[in-house]
Amino acid sequence: MKRQFDAVLLGSIELFCLAAELKSFTAAANAAGVTPAAVSRSITRLEERLGVRLFVRTTRHIRLTESGELYFHHCKDALTQLMEAETAVAGQQINPAGTIRISLPTTYGHYRVLPILADFRTHYPNIQFELHITNRNIDFLEEGFDLAVRGRTPPDSNFISRKIEDAKLVVVAAPQYLSQKGQPQKLEDLADHDCIQFELPSTGRPIPWLFYKDSIEHEILTNGSYHCSEDVLGGVTLAKSSAGLFQTYHYVVEKELENGTLVEVLKEFSGRARPFNLMYPHGKFLSIKVRTLIDFIMNRLGI
């Protein structure tokens, strides 16, 4: 939108409205803390801009012309709307309100973020959410997102990245599968097992399994009959169905490990983790609703 008004003109409009309401340049000057001459110059500036007279002036009194009455009516409404807008926005700053658009990966969304959003809204009921649950990388600007949670942070200086946690990895299998195939005792035994694969969306390649051995980090490319993409929970479902071994996040299978639906294997080589990061664009004026959610997530989930 092309700029039509500068600070001087807006100030002149305010002084014009004061003079019209108080019916005196002097009274308007006193109310605004300026000189009567400054009020007079402002009115003259407006009249020259509009090409009409706004006041009929006498030695003792001023009164609005017909054009002045019309202009005052519209200017007063406009200034009132500006004040109402400031009040509304200031109220939002005190009581966060509006819609937050957030992108979440499937597992972290289902098991970490989504379960705490209802509690968040008990504190901030005027906030709504648009939730995009996928492992696909998003374009913040093109798709209009406020926040995203991602396991891998792109090397882009336009974003702020705050680590939420390092999510521990475990290898699991169903008891029935282990009774049939045996339990692996060392990393080399993985070659003799059906290892369910999850393909990284950005590359289409299976993700290496991560281990510690003799205090050294290892990445192992495994093989299996099942390749999953997009939804990591597909691998968990396959593992529960005795399809093979699967490496996933401990928080995803915590209940299954407790009730015996799944069993952790290769425990002595565990301990590796992958980070989850909260990402948002750099911005001097990050809205209060977004800052409030960031603080809430970090307090509830952050390491």
Secondary structure, DSSP 8 states (H G I E B T S, - for coil): ------HHHHHHHHHHHHHHHHT-HHHHHHHHTS-HHHHHHHHHHHHHHHTS--EEE-SS-EEE-HHHHHHHHHHHHHHHHHHHHHHHHHHHHHS--EEEEEEE-HHHIIIIIHHHHHHHHHH-TTEEEEEEE-SS---HHHHT-SEEEESS--S-TTEEEEEEEEEEEEEEE-HHHHHHH----SGGGGGGS-B-EEE-TTT-SB--EEEEETTEEEEE----S-EEES-THHHHHHHHTTS-BEEEEHHHHHHHHHHTSSEEE-GGG---EEEEEEEEE--TT--HHHHHHHHHHHHHH--
